[in-house]
Amino acid sequence: MSLPTVEEVQSVILQTLAASPEGAIPDSRVLAVGGASLSAPEGQAVVKAALDSLLSKEMIAYQQITANQYLPTEEGNQIIASGSAEYRLWSALPVKGAGEPVTIPELQKLLGADACKVGQARAFRNKWISKEGGNAFVRAKEAVEDETAEQLRTVSSTGTHAGGDAVLKELVKRKLVTARKLLHYTVQKGAKFATEVKTLETDLTVDMLANGAWKEAEFKQYNFAAMGEPTNGGALHPLLKVREEFRQIFFDMGFSEMPTNNFVESAFWNFDAMFVPQQHPAREMQDTFYVKDPVQAGKPDEEYFQRVSKTHEVGGYGSIGYRAPFSRIESEKLLLRTHTTAVSTQMLYNIANQPGGFKPAKLYSIDRVFRNEATDATHLAEFHQVEGVVADYDITLGHLIGFMKEFFAKTGNHKLRFKPAFNPYTEPSMEIFSWHEGLGKWIEIANSGVFRPEMLEPMGLPKGVRVLGWGMSLERPTMIKYKIQDIRTLVGHKTDLAGVKTAAAVRLEKGDE
Ligand SMILES: N[C@@H](Cc1ccccc1)C(=O)O
């Protein structure tokens, strides 16, 4: 069935109102376009649009009525076509004395087992049939009326039944009809009723003003209830939304943010000051992006540089060092920082050397780092690190575990495991695993440790000061939160911008990291 247009429906409404002595349509279900009733659910939207548009022009007024429309089910339609089970059973029997009574097995063969059972029960109740000689039946009435089939025929053609609720409820209970909600309307003539719909002007134009047409023109009313065009604003990227969540957690725990704006660092701060040996494989070109121009970094404080160099070569502060030559050229190389811990290191040096001397500090950063890696679904050559550092007197591994528990509990991770690990700059070091309910396994969420004296003491931090730290990626919790499978679609030209706009702000919940 092709739907009538809004104009066609409007025309029918207006003609019907014009022809009505009361100037009203008591029930829109009487309306029809080209013989097709407008009460079918498919036409509802068109009818509503037609009414609303006429209403806005004050040509009509209307009220909405909600009613149930009843439809025969498949079984109901079968009954309409070939009669109810009781009727078919009765039809299959001879009048008493006029033929052989029919047995149950024979009836089952004729009607099917189910229809035979239902038919038998209902025909008995109606007193249409009686038992004859044991397990066979004959007609008890010469003529019967198949009431069920009749009721269904009425429902099928009118959508309801004059018998009202009692009949309809029973048919619904027997699964012979179903109900669906249908809107219909009572319509009255409005103040500006006419049989023709005028097209109203929507804009006052320069032409209208110039030629005076505005005097005669009829303008469309403003619709203050309309939703209006959605505005097209900017949106935060999912990474930034999750960053905001972490930032809030750090603030809640009394941390302040480190300045991490420089992506380019010297090898000195990124590696040497952290007691990462100059021969460490992470420092090779395959793993780290070096900067060609300028080739040389600005120099750190010379005395500090000497202390770092000596610690690497021969040790000190209770260490025997790496016992390998330390190269100033290697140290002055410029690179794209491979971890934000390069910034934490400078911050620790600053804290050790600030006017008034060392004061305990809790610092965090969330920013970009770079690694020379082949990209795949879970690796990019750049990503973000979330990092926290705590410096104070007499703090221990126990405090680090406590910090981890509190920090990750705030992100919904309450079940943690700590596994011994190795970093050149921390001892002891721990990997942190969290039980992921959704994946049903332990997943690694962070790396952490207590910074080594070989790193801290050359900076001039007072003895007895310990520094705890942990780091993790921002991408992983973001991908889990937003169900992003491939990191290459998280940033760059493959990002789904529409998705970014609609992505909800998040609260990190259990199992997100
Ligand atoms: N820098 C470490 C994270 C870390 C920070 C601080 C202490 C220990 C570990 C990493 O890249 O994963």
The ligand as a Tripos MOL2 file, in Angstrom:
@<TRIPOS>MOLECULE
LIG
   12    12     1     0     0
SMALL
NO_CHARGES

@<TRIPOS>ATOM
      1 N1         58.8260    5.0470   32.8750 N.3       1 LIG1
      2 C1         58.0890    3.8380   33.0700 C.3       1 LIG1
      3 C2         56.9820    4.0170   34.0510 C.3       1 LIG1
      4 C3         57.4970    4.2300   35.4440 C.ar      1 LIG1
      5 C4         57.4590    5.4910   36.0020 C.ar      1 LIG1
      6 C5         57.9160    5.7030   37.2690 C.ar      1 LIG1
      7 C6         58.4590    4.6520   37.9950 C.ar      1 LIG1
      8 C7         58.5150    3.4000   37.4420 C.ar      1 LIG1
      9 C8         58.0560    3.1950   36.1710 C.ar      1 LIG1
     10 C9         57.5350    3.3420   31.7320 C.2       1 LIG1
     11 O1         57.9140    3.8570   30.7410 O.co2     1 LIG1
     12 O2         56.7630    2.4500   31.6900 O.co2     1 LIG1
@<TRIPOS>BOND
     1     1     2 1
     2     2     3 1
     3     2    10 1
     4     3     4 1
     5     4     5 ar
     6     4     9 ar
     7     5     6 ar
     8     6     7 ar
     9     7     8 ar
    10     8     9 ar
    11    10    11 2
    12    10    12 1
@<TRIPOS>SUBSTRUCTURE
     1 LIG1         1 GROUP 0 **** ****
